[in-house]
Amino acid sequence: MTFLRNLWNDEQGQDLIEYTLLMAFVALASAALFIGAGGSVKGIWTTTNSQLAAAAASASS
């Protein structure tokens, strides 16, 4: 019975679990931001590509 009481009151691994959960939350939030920013980056590259193509076409004329 004393062993079970000591096991119940032991908080040694609690910090490790809390930090692991915090890191998992940060990783998921970062992934969500990167996925959301992907569309913006694609739009910037598409605009830049079309402007460079137009500049190359006008320079070669």
Contact map, one row per residue, 1 for C-alpha under 8 A:
1111100000000000000000000000000000000000000000000000000000000
1111110000000000000000000000000000000000000000000000000000000
1111111000000000000000000000000000000000000000000000000000000
1111111100000000000000000000000000000000000000000000000000000
1111111110000000000000000000000000000000000000000000000000000
0111111111000000000000000000000000000000000000000000000000000
0011111111000000000000000000000000000000000000000000000000000
0001111111000000000000000000000000000000000000000000000000000
0000111111100000000000000000000000000000000000000000000000000
0000011111110000000000000000000000000000000000000000000000000
0000000011111110000000000000000000000000000000000000000000000
0000000001111110000000000000000000000000000000000000000000000
0000000000111111100000000000000000000000000000000000000000000
0000000000111111110000000000000000000000000000000000000000000
0000000000111111111000000000000000000000000000000000000000000
0000000000001111111100000000000000000000000000000000000000000
0000000000001111111110000000000000000000000000000000000000000
0000000000000111111111000000000000000000000000000000000000000
0000000000000011111111100000000000000000000000000000000000000
0000000000000001111111110000000000000000000000000000000000000
0000000000000000111111111000000000000000000000000000000000000
0000000000000000011111111100000000000000000000000000000000000
0000000000000000001111111110000000000000000000000000000000000
0000000000000000000111111111000000000000000000000000000000000
0000000000000000000011111111100000000000000000000000000000000
0000000000000000000001111111110000000000000000000000000000000
0000000000000000000000111111111000000000000000000000000000000
0000000000000000000000011111111100000000000000000000000000000
0000000000000000000000001111111110000000000000000000000000000
0000000000000000000000000111111111000000000000000000000000000
0000000000000000000000000011111111100000000000000000000000000
0000000000000000000000000001111111110000000000000000000000000
0000000000000000000000000000111111111000000000000000000000000
0000000000000000000000000000011111111100000000000000000000000
0000000000000000000000000000001111111110000000000000000000000
0000000000000000000000000000000111111111000000000000000000000
0000000000000000000000000000000011111111100000000000000000000
0000000000000000000000000000000001111111110000000000000000000
0000000000000000000000000000000000111111111000000000000000000
0000000000000000000000000000000000011111111100000000000000000
0000000000000000000000000000000000001111111110000000000000000
0000000000000000000000000000000000000111111111000000000000000
0000000000000000000000000000000000000011111111100000000000000
0000000000000000000000000000000000000001111111110000000000000
0000000000000000000000000000000000000000111111111000000000000
0000000000000000000000000000000000000000011111111100000000000
0000000000000000000000000000000000000000001111111110000000000
0000000000000000000000000000000000000000000111111111000000000
0000000000000000000000000000000000000000000011111111100000000
0000000000000000000000000000000000000000000001111111110000000
0000000000000000000000000000000000000000000000111111111000000
0000000000000000000000000000000000000000000000011111111100000
0000000000000000000000000000000000000000000000001111111110000
0000000000000000000000000000000000000000000000000111111111000
0000000000000000000000000000000000000000000000000011111111100
0000000000000000000000000000000000000000000000000001111111110
0000000000000000000000000000000000000000000000000000111111111
0000000000000000000000000000000000000000000000000000011111111
0000000000000000000000000000000000000000000000000000001111111
0000000000000000000000000000000000000000000000000000000111111
0000000000000000000000000000000000000000000000000000000011111
